[in-house]
Amino acid sequence: MPTIAVVDYDMGNLHSACKGLEKAGATPKITDSPAELEQADAIVLPGVGSFDPAVQHLRSRHLEAPIKQAIASGKPFLGICLGLQILFESSEEGKEPGLGIVAGTVKRFRHEPGITIPHMGWNQLELTQTNSPLWQNLPVDPWLYFVHSYYVDPIDPNVRAATITHGSQTVTAAIHCSATGFANEQANLMAVQFHPEKSSTSGLQILANFVRLAVSRQLSAVS
């Protein structure tokens, strides 16, 4: 059973994320220790709240460099909700620089008649990287649960793994790429705007797919 480090920086719904990972067959470990991030088979970066406090808390705990090193090493990495957004360079929500691991910005939904902000509730994914291992064994155009007012806008459209449509706006709902931004099914950096731990069967399947990647990493480290 792989050990998955769940990053604790006072901005995540850690209990829900851990329960989801446990149901998917992993041993989650809540931590803010760089050494434990290095030892883990995979890493999950959850997040709820605002952009500036999130990156401030990460930096105050000296977690920016360990996160970047883990991603660069090829270790499976999953960002969730705010944990997706802080991977980018900047956000319209705040003034702090993001981690800059993925080129692009975080933008606010435009107000338009007939839509609500925040975008809250179930929405249907359009999978743009259909070969991503994160989407294995999912139904066509699966429904996932969202709560957000901001969305990521990557410079390279190829890193988009899925999109959603809210009103007239079609935006990125997930990314899958490598530390250098190269997108393919072997890349290790994955992040989603929705909450898989709150998304019923499809969400648990996505977490199980991520756990399988951690198992593969664990076995390759032993062999």
PyMOL commands that set and color helices and strands:
alter all, ss='L'
color gray80, all
select helices_A, chain A and resi 14-23+34-39+51-60+64-72+82-85+133-135+157-159+196-198+200-222
alter helices_A, ss='H'
color red, helices_A
select strands_A, chain A and resi 3-7+27-31+42-45+77-80+90-91+104-108+119-124+126-127+143-148+150-154+160-166+169-177+189-192
alter strands_A, ss='S'
color yellow, strands_A
deselect
rebuild
show_as cartoon
